[in-house]
Amino acid sequence: MFVGKNLITLKQVDSTNNYAKLLTANSRPVPDGTVILADTQTGGRGQAGTSWVSEPGLNLTFSVLLECGFLPPVRQFHLSMAVSLGIVEALGRLMHRMAPAGGEDGNPTRLPALAIKWPNDILLDRKKMGGILIENLLAGSRMKSSIVGIGLNINQEDFPGLPGATSLKLGLSGSGLRLPPGDALTGVSGNLHLPAVLDTVCHGIEARFLQLKSGAYDSLKEDYLRYLSGFGRKQRFCRLAAGPESGAGLSGHSVGIPHPREDVFEGVIAGITPEGKLLISTSEGMLAFEKKQIRSLSGN
Amino acid sequence: MEIKEIQDLIKFVAKSGVSEVSIERDDFKITIKTGKEQTVINTTLPAPQAALPPVQPAPAPEAPKPSAGKEDKAEATEQNLVTIKSPMIGTFYRSSSPDNPPFVNVGDEIRSGQVLCIIEAMKLFNEIESEVAGRIVKILAEDASPVEYDQPLFLVEPL
């Protein structure tokens, strides 16, 4: 395993992605798969400038450095799919490991549902448990390296003002699952042991990354769609105005504003385009949307 | 269209502050683009008029004089310019955030490996490094605007 073999742990940093970027800018080469882990991240970024709220020491905030010279830039959404898939599969394995100890009365326990919200949020029972922010470095039109920033809520139990947020621990206790005593996953005070979770997640990412490297784009996409929240289900969407001045994705830029009522429409998520746009089957036919152009009105 | 008219039109466009004007008629098409540092004129004239003398670019206000006024030399430079194109569909950003200064401006000398811009697509942020050392002659895309695959982004004069 190469992902996480070289692990750099920081007490506190503005953003592990920024730290990784500085590291790669130095002349000494950084080993492929290097992970930079921070106990506290002060400037973590989410989408459209939303900052990532994380209590110190309870969650996993880390960046993975991956050499991506093999990947054509137009295929980079497949990297995003590989990473999110690797994460949900790893979390699924962790939960399965706990399941036997779970059922209070011996009945089979229902595991919390893992899903990916397009493009790459990690959902646990329809609430957001994690996010991914990928920064690539290109020499002209050639991919060099990727810095994959990942935030996963693991042991945090309070999310003031964030009703849509959850953590792995919250999701598990909601399902009546308890950690097996003496398990390597159990840390002190009933929390999940972060290094063990990180190790499993790195394994998951590596497996899917190697699949990406082998060029198995179609099967990656197929598996991604199996986890895609709302896939194949009829739901209502809202078209967002995303002019050049409004729909920006960098922190601080404003986000799209909803159109008037008539721009609410019904459709079924039918897939994604090679560049990662969401394909929605509607009465007007098949439409493709970018992140800033659309919002689901059905929650997650 | 007479040369005089074209010259007047160029002056008018340069003064107006707009960045591009295109006029198209049955047998005639003219596009005038102004940058901060220079003015580019592309004309498509019908065949009989093709022998007209080349149109002199009207200097934009406050523009530095092109290299010592030698006409043929300036032309040679134009041909040597390197176009840096977008490697993907996405949104073009000239700075890492609205509070930060642009990575590069027209006139800047850049080295190979220097970051020129960010192209964002589907929550993937791509820092594009220059593969050539040179000087930025023109920036061809607007900040925070959508760009297509292969769309020219920068003109660089190799140094």
Interface residues (C-beta under 8 A of the other chain):
Chain A: Q47 P73 V74 Q76 F77 L79 S80 P119 N120 I132 L133 I134 E135 N136 L137 L138 A139 G140 S141 R142 K144 P244 E245 G247 A248 G249 L250 S251 G252 H253 E275 G276 K277 E290 K291
Chain B: I84 K85 P87 M88 I89 T91 Y93 S96 S97 P98 D99 G113 I118 E120 A121 M122 K123 L124 F125 N126 E127 I128 E129 S130 E131 E142 A144 S145 P146 Y149
